[in-house]
């Protein structure tokens, strides 16, 4: 079974993270996934849901003071 790529955008704020998802391909759907609290456990739960169908996640977020912690956590989760 071929795994699907999903491209995830994180808009990181002090108290919340807004998540958007784009499916692979030119005609892939782009949608808002939702807003979560900015703690790492909430982020991990959301990303686990997004890859429940064995999708490969590619995550991007804007540079900021919270980025280093998020980057290290994504690496531990095996997410690009």
Secondary structure, 3 states (H helix, E strand, C coil): CCCCEEEEEEEECCCEEEEEEEECCCCCCEEEEEEEECCHHHHHHHHHHHCCCCCEEEEEECCCCCHHHHHHHHHHCCCC
